[in-house]
Amino acid sequence: MIPRIITMKNKFFIRHGLRSVRYSLLGRELDRGLVFKLLLYTIFISTSYIYLNPVLKMLVRMVMNDKDLIDPTVTWVPSSLYLGHISAAWDVLRYPSSLTISIIVALTASVFHCIACGFAGYAFARLDFPFKKVIFFLLLLSFIIPPQVIILPTILMYKKLGIMTHLITLILPSIFGFGVKGALFVFIYRQFFMTQPKELEEAAKIDGATAIKFYLKVMFPLAKPAILVVFLFSFVWTWNDTYFPRMFLTGAKDVPLSMEMLRMGSRIDAFIKDGGMAEYMAEPIRMAASFLTVLPPLLIYLFAQRYFVESVERTGLVE
């Protein structure tokens, strides 16, 4: 009898131990186990390495001196910090003036996108007007059509207006919420306004408020999450845009940083052909120029990251 009891106890402890090991490895739920966490962190680390490796390489290469650049044994840790490439990129990009132009264009376009697309998004979400579904379909169609399809008519229109090679060509579409960006931002506002309670609008109608007054006094102040999302999207999108500046600002003297980056490549190639620069020196200068171009929006994102994530969750985009 006693050996049987001991055997039963051993079986119980073995079974309990196996169950504890299973719960530790797999978890009581699928997303709580050690195996799932290891797999998840493996994916995170691998993805982070894919994105961070070029950035880290750019930061290292742009501070290497001449000896480190030609030394194959120096890969990640330079022998000394050399800031001459950053200084050269600063001069080639005409950084102070092009940075100012980029900030002005990106800020202006972002503000106009927030205003114009906000009105349109509110109209699609809360108002009834003729051909509403048809107009919304055309809005979605403008989001699908690539800008290359309509670039030629746009250039002809700007030439007739006499504003080609002017910075206003980069801002004018945002005033009317036109193009792929405008369609996306209208949709973001529409999704946000559709989540707001109808009781607010009914109470405003009882008080005699018009639709415009209700939007300006009630809905627009409530739309801070959507405004932040639209502003950051528009700012980064406009900042990084190279297609429209290349189409509209050809031959212009004052251009944003994205256009100066395109011109910098031809300038460096000309220096190399003329013998004024060694070919291996071009790469760190290009990387330094890329760093200077990416730095302002990166700083904005670092400061606004928490608010941006919260705003995306509140706009309804993640539902």
N, C-alpha and C positions, 0 to 999 in steps of 0.2 A: 504493500500500500504506500509505504513511504517513498520508494523509488518512483512509483507512478506520480506522486505529488510533485517530486523534484523534477521529473520529466515535464510535467505540465507547466511548472514555473519556468523552466528553461525555455520551453516553446513560447510562453507568454513574453519573456524578456527579449527573445530573439525577434518575435513578431513586432513587439513594441520598438525595438531598436531599428528594425528595417523600416517601420513606418516613420520614425523620426528622421532617418536618413533620406527617405523619399520626400518627406515634407520639406527638409532642408534644401534638397536639390531641385525639386519640382515645385514646392510650395503647395499650400492648401488651395490656392488659386494659381492660374497659369502665369500671371504677371508678378507673382511674389517669390518665385523660386530662384535659387542661385543660378541655375542654367539659363533661365530667361534673362536675368540681369547681366550675366557674362556676355550673352549674345547681343543684348542691347548696347552694352558699353563697347563691345567690339565694333559694332556698326557705327556708333557715335565717334569713336576714336579714328576709325578708318575714314569716315566722311570728313571729319575735322582736318585730318592730315591732307586729304585731297585739296581742300580749300586753303589751308594755311601754308602748305609747302611752297607754293609760288610766292605768297606774300613774304614769308620769311626769307626766301631766296632773294627776293627783290631788295629787302632791307639790308641783307648782308652784302650783296654785290655792289650796291650804290655807295657803300662806305669803305670799299677796298681801294688800296693804292695801286700804283702801276705794277709793283713787284708781285703783289698778291694776285692780281688778275692773270698774270702769265705763269704763275706757279701752280701746277696741277695738284699739288699736295694741299693747298689751301682751299677748303670747300665751304665750311660754315663759320670758322672763327678767324677773322682777319688779324694780322699781326699788329695793326694799329688802325685807328679810326681816321678816315680821310674824307673831308667834307668838300673837296674840290668839285666832285661830280654834282653835288647838290647846287653849288654856286654856279656851275656852268649851265645846269638845267634852268636855274632861276633866270639867268640872262637870256638864254635861248627862247624861253617861253614868254619873255617880257612879263614876268609873273605879277607884279603889282597891278599893272593896267588890265591884263587879261583876267586876273582874279576879280577885280572890281566889276568888270563887265559881266562875268559869269554870275556873280552874286546878284547884281541888279536884274539881269534877265531872269534868273531862276526865281528870285523873290517875287518879282512882278508877275510872272506867269503863274506862280503858285497862288498868289492873292486873287487874281482874276479867276482862276479855276475854282477856288473856294466859293467865290461869290456867284459866278454865272452857273456853275453846275449845281450849286445849292438850290437856286431858284427852279431850275429844270427838274431836279430830283424831287423837290416838294410838289411840283405840279403833277408829275407822274404818279406820285404816291397818294396824294390827298385830294386832288381836284378832278372834276369831270368836265371834259371839253370835247368838242367834235374831233373825230378821227384820232382819238387818243391811242388806240391800239396800232393804227397804221403808223403814226409818228414814232411810237416806241419800237415798232419793227424796223423802221428806218434807222433809229438810233443804234439798235443792235447790229444792223447791217454796216453802219459806219465803223463799228468796232471790229467787224470781220475784215472789211476791205483794207488791204495794206496801203500805207501812204504813198508807195511808189506808183500806184495806179493813178492818183490824182495830182502828182507832183507837177506835171507839165501844165495843166490848166492853172494851177496855183501860181507858177512862175509867170505865166502870161498875164494873169490878173495883177500880180505885184508890179510887173513892168508897166502896165497901163496906169496903175496908181502912182508910179514913180517912186516906189519905196524899196526897190531891189538894192541890195548891199547895205540896207539899214537894219539896225537891231530890232525895229518894230515888227519885222517879218517873223521873228521868233516869238513875239508876244501876242500878235494879233489873233491867232487861233484860240488862245486861252480866253480872250475877252468874250468870245461867243461859244465857248465850250465845244469847239470843233475838233474832229479827228478821233483817233483811237483813244488818246488820253481823256478827252472830254467825255466820250461815251462811257468809259470805265468809271469815271468820277461821278457822273450822273447816276449810274447804277448803284454806286456805293451810297450816295445820299438817299436814293429811293429806298434801298433796303433798310436804312436806318429810320427814315420817317415812317415807314410802314409798321415799325415795331412800337411806335408811340401810341398811347391810348387815345381813342376817339373822343373821350369825355372832355379833353382839353379844347378841342376844336368846337364841340357843341357849346361849351361854356363861353367861348369867345364869340360865337354867333349870337348867343343870347345877349351878351353885352354890346352887340352891334359892331364888332370888329370885322373889318374886311379881311380877305384872304392874305393880302400883302402885309397888312398890319399884324395879323396873327402870326405870319411867318417871321417877320422882323422882331416882334416882341416876345414870342414864345418859342417857336420851333428852332429858329436859328441859334439862339442862346443854348438850347438843349442839345444842339448838334455838335458840341465840342469834340466828342470822340471822332465823328465823321470828318470834321474840319481838320483835325490833326492828321488823320490818315491821308486825306486828299492832299494836304499841304506837303507832307513828307514825300509822298509818291510823286507829286508834281515837281517838287524841288529836285529830287534825285534824278528823275526822268529827264528833266530839262537840262540839268547839269551835265549828264553823261551823253546827251544827244550829240551825235556827229553828223547825222544824215542831213537834217534841215540846215544847219550852219554851212555845210558843204554845198548845198543847193542854192541858198539864198545869199550867202556872204562871200561868194567868190570875187576876189579883187578888193574886198574891203580891208581897210587898214586896222581898225579896231575890232577885234573878234574875241569871243570867249575862249576859255582854256581848252575846250574840246577841239576847237579849230586850230589853235596854236599847236596842239599835240600833233595834228596831221601835218602842219607846215614844218614842224621840227624835224620830222623824218627826212624830208627832202633837203633841209638845210644841213643836217648831219651827213647825209650821203654826198652832198656837194663838197663839204669839207674833206671827206675821206678821199674823193676823187682828185681834189686839188693838192692832196698831200699835207693838208693842215692838221690832220688828226689820224691817229692809228685806228685801224678797224676795231681792235679789241676795246678801245676806249668808248665806242658808241653805245655798247650795251649798258654799262653802268649809268651813263647820262640819260638814256631812255628810261631806265628804271627809276632814277631820281626824279625825272619829270613825271612819271606815272604816280610816284609817291606824293609829289606836291599837288597833283591834280585830284587824287583821291582823298587827301587829308581833310579838307573842309567838310564834305558830307559824312566822312567817318566820324569826325568830332561831333557833328550834329546827332548822328545815330547813337553814339555812346551816351550822350546826355539825355536823349529822348527815347531810349530803348524801352524803358519800363512803361512810359505813357503810351508809346506806340503799340505795344503788345496789348495793353488794356483797352485801347481804343479799337483795335481790330476785333477783339472779342465782343465789344459792345455795339459795333456797327452791324452785326448780323452776317458778316462775311464767312465766319467759321461754322455757321449752322448748316 
